[in-house]
Amino acid sequence: MTNGKAAAQDNNPIIPHEFQAACSERTANRRPKLLFLAHAFPPVRAIGCVRTWNTAKYLARLGWEITVVTPEPSVWRYVEDTQKVEQLEQEGIRRILTNHRWRWLSPDPLRCWNEGLGWIVGGVCRRAARYLGVDDEIGWIRPTKQACSVLTAEDVDVILATGSPFVAFTLAKWLSDRLDRPYVLDYRDPWTENPHADALTMPATLTMRKEAMLLAGCTAVTIVSRSWGSAMAQRFDLGPKLHVITNGYDPEELAEVEPHNFDHLAIVYTGIFYPPKRVITPVMAALKRLKEISNGHNAEWYFHYYGDGEAHVREEADRFGIMDRVVLHGRVSRTEALSAVRGSSVSVVITSVFAEDTQGDKGIVTGKLFELLGLGTPILLIAPPGSDATQIVDETGMGRAFDGTDIEGIVQFLSSIAQTEPNKRSACADRYSWPVLAAKLDRILRGVIAPR
């Protein structure tokens, strides 16, 4: 069974009327100039590129002159989406390409010597650097300052920096002081209270003071979830300069996605894991039960995993005795992953398997959740009750949310998928499209530069 064909029928991108009207209004006026510090930006293969690319793309259509400061493609170990680089000129987006030093601090995404002796020496240096509180991407600071030294105040109206990495925030403050221009900070993840990060070590207090200083100097702050925003507002007394702008989906990109033709009920998971909070264990436990009750019936199903966490999935599948129902695809391109999601009968999203979590954990909303909304794919969400992700799934009606202990509930939902019609794309999901989100960010940025 598949919902791919049904989902593919509605493949026209939906661009909200308010976005179209805003485009017409903006282009008639002077184009404001945005300097965008984005460490992750196409063609690098990174989930952060989804937010940075769509921010630049749709702000450009709203009348902004966009200059993106980002490392040059040769810096990265993995690149893809080269067509987006070609699209930059069409969208009127310019880039300032930088080098990147000290790549051994972050050897997985950055191209560096990381084999044999290089791996051993680099590992020792990385442990020491993290104990001392050195940011993995600190080697981006000096090359960026050099590359931006040619900029003048006439080239910039406002600076937008997105993190992580949070060295981008330090660079935004430096550029703001040098050019006498306001800066805005965009949090894709929390900094000093990241629920997925290791606990801060010796310099924790210094890092917190640094974050507080940068927040005090900025003109506006955006963050991707309500719970994270509430926590930040309480800690730093941010008041009205804090705004929630979630992640989202690009209707134009999703309109081009062809569904993979699964010939069975396909349960798909794409992405990585963060043990012990984000693990596949509850899904494997539910699939074991599903296998027991489906034996002797004609319902054929398989669990498909796309990502780097094959070892974890294989270990749990073996432990629950369902490896014969699991297909491991490994790391694939974003295009292939989206095709699998569109063709799936149901896609799994996991924020945390713990039933009771902190406010930080409740604020986790993975980017792929929004892509499922845009594709119209039924969602199986595992998240703490009352979490931001649960509220989004409930309000859009695009699936069901369960905590990690509700194995029977998960089994019943998966069993019902085979007997129900695929979800239709919810009208409520439009609020999470990038045209709508960019229009909100446009208002914030224009409000920042209006007094000038």
TAHUDA-V955746 format. One record per backbone hydrogen bond with DSSP energy under -1.0 kcal/mol. NH is the residue of the N-H (numbers start at 1). CO is the residue of the C=O. E is the energy in kcal/mol with one decimal. If there is no record, write none. Layout:
nh=[NH/NH]
co=[CO/CO]
e=[E/E]
This chain:
nh=[7/8/11/20/21/22/23/24/25/26/27/29/34/35/36/37/38/44/45/46/49/50/52/53/54/55/56/57/58/59/60/61/63/64/65/67/68/69/70/72/75/76/77/80/84/86/87/91/93/94/96/98/101/105/106/110/111/118/120/121/122/123/124/125/126/127/128/129/130/131/132/134/138/140/141/144/145/146/147/148/151/155/157/158/159/160/161/162/163/168/170/171/172/173/174/175/176/177/178/179/180/181/184/185/186/187/188/197/204/207/208/209/210/211/212/213/214/215/216/217/218/219/221/222/223/229/230/231/232/233/234/235/236/237/241/242/243/245/249/254/255/256/257/260/262/265/267/268/269/271/274/277/278/284/285/286/287/288/289/290/291/292/293/294/295/297/302/303/304/305/306/313/314/315/316/317/318/319/320/322/325/326/327/329/337/338/339/340/341/342/343/345/346/347/348/349/351/353/362/364/369/372/373/374/375/376/377/379/380/381/382/383/387/388/391/392/393/394/395/396/397/400/402/406/407/410/411/412/413/414/415/416/417/419/429/430/431/432/433/434/437/438/439/440/441/442/443/444/445/446/447/448/449/450/452]
co=[3/4/9/16/17/18/19/20/21/22/23/26/65/158/67/160/69/41/78/44/46/47/48/49/50/51/52/53/54/55/56/57/60/59/32/34/94/36/96/98/72/73/109/43/81/82/83/87/88/66/68/70/139/102/103/106/75/115/116/117/118/119/120/121/122/123/124/125/126/127/128/129/135/137/138/140/141/142/143/144/148/152/33/33/182/35/184/37/186/165/166/167/168/169/170/171/172/173/174/175/176/176/159/220/161/222/163/194/201/203/204/205/206/207/208/209/210/211/212/213/214/183/241/185/243/225/226/227/228/229/230/231/232/233/238/239/221/223/432/250/251/253/254/339/260/300/302/346/304/306/278/274/274/280/281/282/283/284/285/286/287/288/289/290/291/294/265/325/267/327/269/309/310/311/312/313/314/315/316/317/322/323/303/305/333/334/335/336/337/338/339/266/266/378/268/380/382/277/358/361/366/368/369/370/371/372/372/398/347/400/349/402/384/362/387/388/389/390/391/392/393/379/381/403/405/406/407/408/409/410/411/412/413/416/426/427/428/429/430/249/433/434/435/436/437/438/439/440/441/442/443/444/445/446/449]
e=[-2.6/-2.1/-1.2/-1.8/-2.6/-2.0/-2.3/-1.8/-2.1/-2.8/-2.2/-1.9/-3.0/-2.3/-3.0/-2.9/-2.1/-1.7/-1.9/-1.1/-1.5/-1.5/-1.9/-2.8/-1.7/-2.2/-2.2/-2.9/-2.2/-1.8/-2.0/-1.3/-1.4/-2.0/-3.1/-2.3/-3.2/-3.0/-1.9/-2.7/-2.1/-1.4/-3.1/-3.8/-1.5/-1.6/-1.3/-2.2/-2.7/-2.6/-3.1/-1.6/-2.6/-1.8/-1.9/-1.7/-3.2/-1.8/-1.7/-2.9/-2.2/-2.0/-1.9/-2.3/-2.5/-2.1/-2.0/-2.5/-2.5/-1.9/-1.6/-3.1/-1.7/-2.0/-1.5/-1.6/-2.4/-2.3/-2.4/-2.2/-1.6/-1.7/-2.5/-1.6/-2.3/-2.8/-2.4/-2.1/-2.5/-1.3/-1.1/-2.2/-2.0/-2.0/-2.1/-2.7/-2.4/-2.3/-2.1/-2.9/-1.6/-1.1/-3.0/-2.0/-3.1/-3.3/-3.6/-1.1/-1.9/-2.2/-2.4/-2.2/-2.2/-2.5/-2.4/-2.3/-2.3/-2.4/-2.2/-1.4/-1.1/-2.6/-3.2/-2.7/-1.9/-2.1/-2.6/-2.2/-2.3/-2.6/-1.9/-2.0/-2.7/-1.4/-1.4/-1.4/-2.5/-2.3/-1.8/-2.3/-1.5/-1.2/-1.3/-2.4/-1.6/-2.4/-2.6/-2.2/-2.4/-2.4/-1.4/-1.1/-2.4/-2.1/-2.4/-2.1/-2.6/-2.0/-1.6/-2.5/-2.4/-1.8/-2.1/-1.5/-1.0/-2.2/-2.0/-3.2/-3.2/-2.7/-2.4/-2.1/-3.0/-2.3/-2.2/-2.6/-2.6/-2.0/-1.8/-2.5/-2.4/-1.4/-3.0/-2.9/-2.2/-2.6/-1.9/-2.1/-2.2/-2.6/-1.9/-2.0/-1.6/-2.5/-3.0/-2.6/-2.5/-2.6/-2.0/-1.4/-1.3/-1.8/-1.5/-2.2/-2.1/-1.4/-1.7/-1.8/-2.7/-2.7/-2.6/-2.1/-1.8/-2.5/-2.0/-1.9/-2.2/-2.5/-2.5/-1.8/-1.4/-2.2/-2.6/-1.6/-1.9/-1.8/-2.4/-2.5/-2.1/-2.5/-2.5/-1.9/-1.2/-1.0/-1.1/-1.4/-1.0/-2.1/-2.1/-2.6/-2.2/-3.0/-1.5/-1.5/-2.2/-2.8/-1.6/-1.7/-2.7/-2.5/-1.8/-1.4/-1.7/-1.4/-1.3]
